[in-house]
Amino acid sequence: MKLLLDTHIWVWGRLEPHRVTASVAKAIEDPENELWLSPLSIWELSNLVARGRVALDRGVEDWVATAMSKVPLREAPVTYEVALETHRMQLPHRDPVDRFLVATARVFDLTLVTADARLLGVKGLRVLPNR
């Protein structure tokens, strides 16, 4: 299975692993599964740190480098097709990162791993719910 980690799942896995359910942890740890991360998740984390909503034990660049070295992740590129897909969908909110994550999952045929209840019912999106 090809899993696209929502930003909070990626961050929780490193900072608060108790928030990741057993089924999601098992899927993430399964070597048969491919783990994908959007560069927008790194951008979102940087913004959360800058606003004081997430605390890291070191600078963002160092934290991300360490996190990336611990778990092999494929980069989910932001392509022209992904950008166009953001306008082909209906989401229950306007969060731009969520729009790109959903579009990325659709374009690259990925399953989005998320706890975001607003994304769990999106049509045309495969999800692995963290609940």
Secondary structure, DSSP 8 states (H G I E B T S, - for coil): -EEEE-HHHHHHHHH-GGGS-HHHHHHHH-TTSEEEE-HHHHHHHHHHHHTTSS--SS-HHHHHHHHHHHS--EE----HHHHHHTTS---SS--HHHHHHHHHHHHTT-EEEE--HHHHT-TT--EEE--
